[in-house]
Amino acid sequence: MLHRNLTATAFANKVRRSMSTYVTTYDDVVRPEWIDSNGHMNLAYYVVVFDLATDLFYETLGMGNTYREKTGNSSFVAETHTVYEREVHLGDKLQIRTWLLGADAKRVHYFHEMFHVDSGERSAVQELMALHIDMTVRKVAACPPDLDAHIQEMVRRYAPAELPKGAGRRIAMPARR
C-alpha cells in the first residue's frame, strides 16, 4: 500500500524526484526481538530487513531461490554500505523500496530505501553490489544469457535517471583544515 505522505514535500529526505520506479516493495513491522538497550531497532536488524527485501528483489529479477535450486548458481553480496537516518521503534511499520541501479553479466548493483510508513520519513538506506556465483566452484561467473538478457531489460525499464539520495556515497573523514 502506497501512502500519499511518502512523496509530500514536508521532509527533505523523501523520494520526490522524477525518476524510474523502484522494482519491489517489501513491508514489515519492527519486532520485539529487534529492539536494543537504547529502545530502538538494533543496527543488525536493519540489515536483516534489507536482506528480506533482497530476497523478494532477487525473485523478481529471476535469480532467487528457485533459480539457485534449478541451476546451482547463486549470488553473493560483495559490498554493502548502510546509512541510518532515523530511529525506528517497536511496532513501527516499515516499507523497503528496492531500486535496480545497474547490472552486467556478473554483477547487480542495487539500493534499498527503508521508510517509516506512518510518518513517511526515510529511516535508512543500503547500497549493495552482488556477484553471480557458480556454486559448483564457488566463484564468480557470468549469468546464463537468458538471465542476463532479462536483467538487462529490467535495468532498461527500472534504472533511475539519477541516483537516489545516498547512493554512491563513500566513508571518509572530512579533510583536515
N, C-alpha and C positions, 0 to 999 in steps of 0.2 A: 504494500500500500504506500503510495507516494503522498507525502504531506505537503500542502501548499507552502508552509513556512520554511521548507528546505531551500527555497530559492528566493526568499524575501531578502530585501536589501538591508535589513537591520543589523546583520552580522557580517563583518568583513571576510570571514573565512568560509562562507557558504558558497556553494557552486552557483555561479551566475554568469559564466562565460557562454559565448555561443560556440560550442564545440560538439563533436560527435557524442553520442550517448555512451554510457557505461555498458559493459557487456552483461553483467549479472548483478543482482542484489541478493544479499543474504541477511536474514533477520534473526536476532537472538535477544535474550534477556540476561542481564547480569545476575549470576547465581551466587548463593551464599558462600560456596567454597572458593569463589574467585576474589573475595574481599580480604584485604590485608589489614595489618595493625593500624594503618592510617585511615581506615574506614572507607577506602575506595578500591576499585578493581586493581589488583596487583599487575604490574607490568607484564608478567609472564602470560597472563590470561588475555591481554590484548593480542599477543601473538597467537594464542590458541584460537581466538575468534577469527583473526585474519586467516589462519590455516583452514578453519572450517569453510570460510568464504572461498579459499583457494580450491578446495575440493569441488565445490559447485562450479567454479570457473573452469577447472580442468575438464569436467564432464561436458561442459558447453563447448569447449574447444575440440572435444573428441579425443582427449589424452588422459582421461581419468582412469578409475579402477577397471572399467570394462575393457578399455584399450590395453592396460597393463596385463590383465588376465588373458586376453586374446593373443597378444603379440610378444609378451615377455619384455617389452620396453616400458620405461617409466620416465619420470623426471625428478631431478634433484634441484633444490634451490641452492645456488652457488653464492648469492649475495643478497642481503636484505638491509634495509635502512628503515627504522621505525621512529616516528616523531609523535610524542604525546602532547596534545594541545589543550585538552580539557579533561577534568576528572569525570569518571562515571561511577555510579554507586549501585548498591543492591537494588534489584528490581527495575533498573533503567532499561528501557527498550532501545536496542541498537539496530542500525541498518548499515551494512557494509556494501559499498558500491565498488565494483572492480572494473578498472579501465585497462584495455589492451593497448600498450604504448608502441610495441613493435615486436617483430619476430624474424628469425631466419631459420634455416633448416635445422639448426642445433640449439637455438635459444628462444626463450619467450620472456619479454620484458613487460611487467605489469605493475599496477598501482592500486592499492586499496585505500578507500576513504571510509572511516567509521563516523557515523552520525548518531547523536543522541536524538531519538525520534521525537520526543515531546518538545524539546526546545529547538530542534533543527540545527543545533550547533555541531560543527565538526569537532570530534573528540581526539582523533588520531589518524595518522596515515602510515602506510607501509609500502615501500617500493621494493620490488623483487626482480631478480634475474634467475630464471630456471634453465637448466640444461637437459636436453633429451638424452636419456641413458639406455644403452643396450645392457639389460640386466644379466645376460649370459656372461659378459666380460666386465660388467660394472664400469663401463667407460662411456664417455660422450660419443654419440653417434648421430648422424643425420636422421631426421624423421623420414618415414616412408613417403614417397612422392604424393600419395593421395592425402595424407595428413598434412603435409607441408602446404599443398595447394589449398586445403580447407582453411588452415590457419592464416595463410596469406590473404585469402578472401575476407576472413574476419578482420585482419589488420586494415584492409582497404575500407571495410564497412565501419569499423569502430574506432580506429586510432584518432585521437583528438587533434584538432588543428593546432592547438597549443597545449603544452603540458599542464596538467592540473597543478594547482598551487602546492608546492612542496616536492614535486618530482624533480629529480636531477640534483638534489642537494648533496653536499658532502660534509663530513665532520671535520672541523678545523678550529684552532684557536684564532681569535682575532689577531691581526698583525700588530706587533708592538710598535708603539709610537716613540 
